[in-house]
Amino acid sequence: MTGIVTGDDSELPDLSEFRRVTASCLACGRRLSVTAPSLTCDCGGNLDLQQPVSASPQALRRALEHCSTRSMWQFEPFLPVAAHWGSHLQVGGTPLLNLGSVQGINLWLKDETRNPSGSLKDRASELVLAVAAAGGITEVVMASTGNAAASLAAVGAAQQTRVSVVVPRDIPVAKLAQIRAFGAEVHRIDGSYAAACAVASKLAKARGALNRTTGLNPFTREGKKTCAYEIALQLQWDAPDWVIVPTGDGNILSAMAKGFADLKAAGLIQQHVRLVAVQTAAACPIAQPFDPALRGKASATSSATSSVTCADSINVADPMDLQAAVLALQSTAGQAVVVDDAEISAAVMTMAARFGVFLEPSSAAGYAGFERLRRQGVFAAGDRVVLVGTGTGLKDLTVVIVAAAAQSAPAVHPDDWRSLIAQPALAGP
């Protein structure tokens, strides 16, 4: 491989040689090589990776359906690095849960809480660290609001790769504890997520490390797109009408669009899948041009700060993958919707009490968005809608702790047990 010298004389590989990968800039369209110290274009735009998939639809379908691997590596023909560079963890292969009919709309949940760190972001970390292993890169750095850092720390521990993460000051304590449990080097910044991203970029360059920061590293999109592949396969290549994505940086949204586009280009699906981006009212720069309620209004957040919200993982005022996310909505004739904390908190409780799935607030925002759009008449009777459950509720217990405290009742003396017979249980939503 061709080496590139970074500022501290550490040599990193030219990553464009993996599986004949090429890249183009989403901002200026320039085609260029993908190098570890320079994962974005000189113009500042993010990169999109391309690689040839030459097999026929029939051959691909047979290979994917009969693959003995039930993980994201089942889709190795579409990935830029070989499966043997992956970790021993099972990343991907998560269930698609049929939640039944909601007012005539067929609803599913892609349950990404089953991933090793409890988050969809394990797909990105698994692929980035496989690229690092293949390239002989020994350290990976990133900025994160919590989930992506915990994900990188988990897969890094499995790969025995040094992981350094930069997090904002207001990271939830459960996420911080998870990151540290996996043995990552943690740096809390007295500032926002945007400030953490800036520090992570500088740290990666100074150390000669690979920067995994969401959006800035194009391999993150390549890992996350496997979620779209799995949804299509689990529906027997009969793709859904809608996929609803909780959206912060926009990288999962752009990855879902790319995944379904890959499948359509390969002849594996015929349907046009429409995407929905759900954002919190605290930070909604991606939704603003698409949500009719927000058009023409001044942005609720500046490029440097976000308002306080229970949905910390999607509280991103300055998205790292903004352009790709907007293109994802435009190319899929998608929609965007903004929900508030009251709707998100109610969605956390409904998903748990009605469907038996415990999602963190940022993830439950997807169901809140579904309910809002359903009331607006966006979905037709018989539409098939998939929610992407991006993270487990164990990552942030604030909403359910508040709800539990509000519902608490006085303790009953054991001798008074008969009083419980006629007493209804505390009801969920």
C-alpha positions as CSV (number, residue, x, y, z in Angstrom):
1,M,0.0,0.0,0.0
2,T,1.0,3.6,-0.6
3,G,2.0,5.3,2.6
4,I,1.1,8.9,3.6
5,V,3.1,10.9,6.1
6,T,1.1,12.8,8.8
7,G,2.2,15.7,10.9
8,D,3.9,13.5,13.5
9,D,5.7,11.3,10.9
10,S,3.3,8.4,11.6
11,E,2.6,6.6,8.3
12,L,-1.0,5.5,7.5
13,P,-2.2,3.5,4.4
14,D,-4.0,4.8,1.3
15,L,-7.4,3.2,2.1
16,S,-8.7,3.5,-1.4
17,E,-7.0,0.2,-2.3
18,F,-9.5,-1.8,-0.2
19,R,-11.8,-3.8,-2.5
20,R,-11.3,-1.3,-5.4
21,V,-13.0,1.5,-3.5
22,T,-13.2,4.9,-5.1
23,A,-14.6,8.1,-3.6
24,S,-16.4,11.2,-4.7
25,C,-17.0,14.4,-2.8
26,L,-20.7,15.1,-1.9
27,A,-20.1,18.8,-2.2
28,C,-18.0,19.4,-5.3
29,G,-18.2,16.0,-7.1
30,R,-14.4,15.6,-7.3
31,R,-13.2,12.0,-7.4
32,L,-10.2,11.2,-5.1
33,S,-8.4,8.6,-3.0
34,V,-9.5,7.8,0.5
35,T,-6.6,8.3,3.0
36,A,-6.7,7.7,6.7
37,P,-5.5,11.2,7.7
38,S,-7.7,12.9,5.1
39,L,-11.2,11.3,5.0
40,T,-12.8,14.5,3.6
41,C,-12.3,16.5,0.5
42,D,-10.1,19.6,0.4
43,C,-13.2,21.7,-0.1
44,G,-14.5,20.4,3.2
45,G,-17.2,18.1,1.8
46,N,-17.8,14.6,3.0
47,L,-16.9,11.6,0.8
48,D,-19.2,8.9,-0.6
49,L,-17.5,5.5,-1.4
50,Q,-18.2,3.4,-4.4
51,Q,-17.2,-0.1,-5.3
52,P,-18.3,-2.5,-8.1
53,V,-20.7,-5.4,-7.4
54,S,-20.6,-7.5,-10.5
55,A,-22.7,-10.6,-9.6
56,S,-26.2,-11.1,-11.1
57,P,-29.3,-10.5,-8.9
58,Q,-29.9,-14.3,-8.9
59,A,-26.4,-15.1,-7.8
60,L,-26.4,-12.4,-5.1
61,R,-29.8,-13.5,-3.8
62,R,-28.6,-17.1,-3.5
63,A,-25.4,-16.1,-1.8
64,L,-27.1,-13.8,0.7
65,E,-30.0,-16.2,1.5
66,H,-27.7,-19.2,2.0
67,C,-24.9,-17.5,3.8
68,S,-24.1,-19.2,7.1
69,T,-23.2,-15.9,8.8
70,R,-26.0,-14.1,10.5
71,S,-24.4,-10.7,11.0
72,M,-23.6,-7.6,8.9
73,W,-20.8,-9.6,7.3
74,Q,-23.5,-11.7,5.5
75,F,-23.4,-8.7,3.1
76,E,-19.7,-8.9,2.4
77,P,-20.1,-8.5,-1.4
78,F,-21.3,-4.9,-0.7
79,L,-18.6,-4.0,1.8
80,P,-15.2,-2.4,1.2
81,V,-13.2,-4.8,3.3
82,A,-13.2,-8.6,3.8
83,A,-15.1,-10.3,6.6
84,H,-12.0,-11.9,8.1
85,W,-10.9,-8.5,9.3
86,G,-14.0,-8.2,11.5
87,S,-14.2,-8.8,15.2
88,H,-15.5,-11.9,17.0
89,L,-18.6,-10.0,18.1
90,Q,-21.9,-10.6,16.3
91,V,-22.8,-7.2,14.9
92,G,-26.0,-7.0,12.9
93,G,-28.3,-9.9,12.2
94,T,-30.8,-8.1,14.5
95,P,-34.5,-9.0,14.4
96,L,-37.2,-7.3,12.5
97,L,-40.2,-7.3,14.9
98,N,-43.7,-7.3,13.5
99,L,-45.6,-4.8,15.8
100,G,-48.9,-5.5,14.0
101,S,-51.4,-3.0,12.6
102,V,-51.7,0.5,14.0
103,Q,-54.8,2.2,12.6
104,G,-54.5,0.1,9.4
105,I,-50.8,0.7,9.0
106,N,-48.5,-2.3,9.2
107,L,-45.7,-1.5,11.6
108,W,-42.3,-3.2,12.1
109,L,-39.3,-2.4,14.3
110,K,-35.7,-3.1,13.3
111,D,-34.4,-3.8,16.8
112,E,-30.9,-2.6,16.8
113,T,-30.7,-2.7,20.6
114,R,-29.6,-6.4,20.2
115,N,-26.2,-5.3,18.9
116,P,-23.2,-5.8,21.3
117,S,-23.2,-2.3,22.8
118,G,-26.9,-1.9,22.4
119,S,-26.8,0.4,19.4
120,L,-27.0,0.4,15.6
121,K,-23.7,2.3,15.6
122,D,-21.9,-1.0,16.2
123,R,-22.3,-1.5,12.5
124,A,-20.1,1.5,11.7
125,S,-17.6,0.7,14.4
126,E,-17.3,-2.9,13.3
127,L,-16.5,-1.8,9.7
128,V,-14.2,1.1,10.6
129,L,-12.1,-1.1,13.0
130,A,-12.0,-3.9,10.3
131,V,-10.6,-1.3,7.9
132,A,-8.1,-0.3,10.6
133,A,-7.1,-3.9,11.2
134,A,-6.6,-4.5,7.5
135,G,-4.5,-1.4,7.2
136,G,-2.4,-2.0,10.2
137,I,-3.8,1.1,12.0
138,T,-3.4,0.7,15.8
139,E,-5.5,3.6,17.1
140,V,-8.9,5.0,16.3
141,V,-10.2,8.3,17.6
142,M,-13.6,9.8,17.5
143,A,-16.0,12.4,18.9
144,S,-19.4,11.3,20.2
145,T,-22.4,12.2,22.2
146,G,-22.2,8.7,23.8
147,N,-23.5,5.8,21.7
148,A,-21.0,5.8,19.0
149,A,-18.1,6.1,21.5
150,A,-19.5,3.1,23.5
151,S,-19.8,1.2,20.3
152,L,-16.2,2.0,19.2
153,A,-14.9,1.1,22.7
154,A,-16.7,-2.3,22.6
155,V,-15.5,-3.3,19.2
156,G,-12.1,-1.8,19.9
157,A,-11.8,-4.0,23.0
158,A,-12.7,-7.1,20.8
159,Q,-10.2,-6.1,18.2
160,Q,-7.5,-5.1,20.8
161,T,-7.2,-1.7,19.1
162,R,-6.5,1.5,21.0
163,V,-9.6,3.7,21.2
164,S,-9.6,7.3,22.3
165,V,-12.9,9.2,22.5
166,V,-13.8,12.8,23.0
167,V,-17.2,13.5,24.5
168,P,-19.1,16.7,25.4
169,R,-19.5,17.7,29.1
170,D,-23.2,16.8,29.2
171,I,-22.9,13.1,28.2
172,P,-25.3,10.8,30.1
173,V,-23.5,9.0,33.0
174,A,-24.7,5.6,31.8
175,K,-23.1,6.1,28.5
176,L,-19.9,7.4,30.0
177,A,-19.7,4.4,32.3
178,Q,-20.2,2.0,29.4
179,I,-17.4,3.6,27.4
180,R,-15.0,3.4,30.4
181,A,-16.0,-0.2,31.1
182,F,-14.8,-1.2,27.7
183,G,-11.4,0.3,28.4
184,A,-11.4,3.3,26.1
185,E,-9.4,6.4,26.7
186,V,-12.0,9.1,27.5
187,H,-11.6,12.9,27.2
188,R,-14.5,15.1,28.3
189,I,-14.6,18.5,26.7
190,D,-16.0,21.5,28.4
191,G,-18.1,22.3,25.4
192,S,-20.6,21.0,22.9
193,Y,-20.5,18.0,20.5
194,A,-19.2,20.4,17.8
195,A,-16.3,21.3,20.0
196,A,-15.7,17.6,20.7
197,C,-15.6,16.9,16.9
198,A,-13.0,19.7,16.4
199,V,-10.8,18.3,19.2
200,A,-11.1,14.7,17.9
201,S,-9.9,15.8,14.4
202,K,-6.9,17.5,15.9
203,L,-6.1,14.6,18.2
204,A,-6.3,12.0,15.4
205,K,-4.0,14.1,13.1
206,A,-1.5,14.6,15.9
207,R,-1.4,10.9,16.8
208,G,-1.6,9.5,13.3
209,A,-4.8,7.7,14.2
210,L,-7.9,6.9,12.1
211,N,-10.7,9.3,12.8
212,R,-14.0,7.4,13.1
213,T,-16.2,10.5,13.9
214,T,-19.6,10.0,12.4
215,G,-20.1,11.5,9.0
216,L,-16.5,12.6,8.6
217,N,-15.4,9.0,8.1
218,P,-17.1,7.6,5.0
219,F,-16.7,4.0,6.2
220,T,-19.3,4.7,8.9
221,R,-22.0,5.0,6.3
222,E,-20.8,1.7,4.7
223,G,-21.3,-0.1,7.9
224,K,-24.7,1.3,8.8
225,K,-26.1,0.6,5.3
226,T,-26.1,-3.1,6.2
227,C,-29.2,-2.3,8.3
228,A,-31.2,-1.5,5.1
229,Y,-29.9,-4.7,3.5
230,E,-31.2,-6.8,6.4
231,I,-34.6,-5.1,6.4
232,A,-35.0,-6.0,2.7
233,L,-33.8,-9.6,3.2
234,Q,-36.0,-10.1,6.3
235,L,-39.0,-8.9,4.2
236,Q,-38.0,-11.4,1.5
237,W,-36.9,-8.6,-0.8
238,D,-40.3,-7.0,-0.7
239,A,-39.0,-3.6,0.7
240,P,-41.2,-1.5,2.9
241,D,-43.0,1.7,1.9
242,W,-41.4,3.8,4.6
243,V,-38.5,3.6,7.0
244,I,-38.4,6.0,9.9
245,V,-35.0,7.1,11.2
246,P,-34.3,9.1,14.4
247,T,-31.8,11.7,13.0
248,G,-29.0,13.7,14.6
249,D,-25.8,13.8,12.5
250,G,-27.7,12.4,9.6
251,N,-25.4,9.5,9.0
252,I,-27.9,6.7,9.7
253,L,-30.3,8.4,7.4
254,S,-27.8,8.7,4.5
255,A,-26.7,5.1,5.1
256,M,-30.3,3.7,4.9
257,A,-30.7,5.6,1.6
258,K,-27.5,4.2,0.2
259,G,-28.3,0.7,1.3
260,F,-31.7,0.6,-0.4
261,A,-30.2,2.3,-3.5
262,D,-27.5,-0.4,-3.6
263,L,-30.1,-3.2,-3.5
264,K,-32.2,-1.5,-6.2
265,A,-29.1,-1.0,-8.4
266,A,-28.2,-4.7,-7.9
267,G,-31.7,-5.8,-9.0
268,L,-32.5,-7.3,-5.5
269,I,-35.5,-5.0,-4.8
270,Q,-37.9,-3.1,-7.1
271,Q,-39.7,-0.9,-4.7
272,H,-38.9,2.7,-4.0
273,V,-38.4,3.1,-0.2
274,R,-39.3,6.5,1.3
275,L,-37.3,7.7,4.3
276,V,-38.5,9.8,7.2
277,A,-36.1,11.8,9.4
278,V,-37.3,12.4,12.9
279,Q,-35.6,15.2,14.8
280,T,-35.9,16.8,18.2
281,A,-37.3,20.3,18.5
282,A,-34.1,21.1,20.3
283,A,-32.0,20.7,17.1
284,C,-33.6,20.2,13.8
285,P,-31.4,21.6,10.9
286,I,-32.0,18.6,8.7
287,A,-35.8,18.6,9.1
288,Q,-36.3,22.3,8.8
289,P,-36.4,22.5,4.9
290,F,-38.7,19.5,4.8
291,D,-41.2,19.9,7.7
292,P,-44.0,22.2,6.6
293,A,-44.4,23.5,10.1
294,L,-40.8,24.8,10.1
295,R,-40.4,26.2,6.6
296,G,-39.6,29.9,6.5
297,K,-38.9,30.1,10.2
298,A,-35.6,31.0,11.8
299,S,-33.6,28.1,13.0
300,A,-34.3,27.2,16.6
301,T,-30.6,26.5,17.2
302,S,-27.3,28.0,16.2
303,S,-24.5,26.2,14.5
304,A,-22.6,25.9,17.8
305,T,-25.3,25.1,20.4
306,S,-28.3,22.9,21.0
307,S,-31.2,23.3,23.4
308,V,-31.7,20.9,26.2
309,T,-33.6,17.7,25.4
310,C,-34.1,14.2,26.8
311,A,-33.0,12.9,23.3
312,D,-29.3,13.6,23.7
313,S,-28.1,11.3,20.9
314,I,-30.0,13.3,18.2
315,N,-29.4,16.7,19.8
316,V,-27.0,17.9,17.0
317,A,-27.2,21.5,16.0
318,D,-24.4,21.2,13.4
319,P,-24.7,17.7,11.7
320,M,-21.5,16.1,10.4
321,D,-23.4,14.4,7.6
322,L,-25.8,17.2,6.7
323,Q,-25.4,17.2,2.9
324,A,-25.7,13.4,2.6
325,A,-28.8,13.4,4.9
326,V,-30.6,16.1,2.8
327,L,-29.7,14.2,-0.4
328,A,-31.1,11.0,1.2
329,L,-34.5,12.7,1.8
330,Q,-34.5,14.3,-1.6
331,S,-33.6,11.1,-3.5
332,T,-36.2,9.0,-1.7
333,A,-39.0,11.6,-1.8
334,G,-38.8,11.5,1.9
335,Q,-40.2,13.5,4.7
336,A,-39.0,15.0,8.0
337,V,-40.8,15.7,11.2
338,V,-39.9,17.4,14.5
339,V,-41.1,16.1,17.9
340,D,-40.8,17.6,21.3
341,D,-39.8,16.0,24.6
342,A,-43.3,15.3,25.8
343,E,-43.9,13.2,22.6
344,I,-40.6,11.5,22.9
345,S,-41.1,10.6,26.6
346,A,-44.6,9.2,25.8
347,A,-43.1,7.2,23.0
348,V,-40.5,5.6,25.4
349,M,-43.3,4.4,27.7
350,T,-45.5,3.3,24.8
351,M,-42.8,1.2,23.1
352,A,-42.1,-0.5,26.4
353,A,-45.6,-1.0,27.7
354,R,-47.4,-1.7,24.4
355,F,-44.7,-3.5,22.4
356,G,-42.3,-4.8,25.0
357,V,-39.3,-3.0,23.6
358,F,-37.2,-0.6,25.8
359,L,-35.7,2.2,23.7
360,E,-33.7,5.2,24.8
361,P,-35.4,8.6,24.2
362,S,-33.4,9.4,21.0
363,S,-34.5,6.0,19.6
364,A,-38.1,6.3,20.7
365,A,-38.3,9.6,18.8
366,G,-38.9,7.5,15.8
367,Y,-42.2,6.2,17.1
368,A,-43.2,9.7,18.2
369,G,-42.6,10.8,14.6
370,F,-44.6,7.9,13.3
371,E,-47.6,8.9,15.5
372,R,-47.4,12.6,14.5
373,L,-47.3,11.7,10.8
374,R,-50.0,9.1,11.2
375,R,-52.3,11.7,12.7
376,Q,-51.5,14.0,9.8
377,G,-52.6,11.4,7.3
378,V,-49.2,10.9,5.7
379,F,-49.4,7.1,5.6
380,A,-52.1,5.3,3.6
381,A,-54.0,2.3,4.9
382,G,-52.0,-0.9,4.3
383,D,-48.6,1.0,4.1
384,R,-45.7,-1.0,5.5
385,V,-43.6,1.2,7.9
386,V,-40.4,0.2,9.6
387,L,-39.1,2.0,12.6
388,V,-35.4,1.9,13.2
389,G,-34.8,1.3,16.9
390,T,-31.3,2.7,17.2
391,G,-30.5,2.2,20.9
392,T,-31.5,0.5,24.1
393,G,-33.3,2.3,26.9
394,L,-30.6,1.1,29.4
395,K,-28.4,3.8,27.9
396,D,-30.5,6.7,29.4
397,L,-32.9,6.0,32.2
398,T,-33.9,9.5,32.9
399,V,-37.4,9.4,31.3
400,V,-38.5,6.1,32.9
401,I,-37.1,7.1,36.3
402,V,-39.2,10.2,36.3
403,A,-42.2,8.3,35.2
404,A,-41.7,5.6,37.8
405,A,-41.4,8.3,40.6
406,A,-44.6,9.9,39.4
407,Q,-46.5,6.5,39.5
408,S,-45.1,5.3,42.9
409,A,-47.6,4.3,45.6
410,P,-47.1,3.8,49.3
411,A,-45.6,0.4,50.4
412,V,-48.2,-2.2,51.5
413,H,-47.7,-4.1,54.8
414,P,-47.4,-7.8,54.1
415,D,-50.4,-8.5,56.4
416,D,-52.5,-6.2,54.1
417,W,-51.9,-8.2,51.0
418,R,-55.7,-8.7,50.5
419,S,-56.0,-5.0,49.7
420,L,-54.0,-5.7,46.5
421,I,-56.7,-8.0,45.1
422,A,-59.1,-5.3,44.0
423,Q,-56.3,-2.8,43.3
424,P,-55.6,-2.3,39.6
425,A,-51.9,-2.4,38.6
426,L,-50.3,0.9,37.6
427,A,-51.2,1.2,33.9
428,G,-48.8,2.1,31.2
429,P,-49.8,4.6,28.4
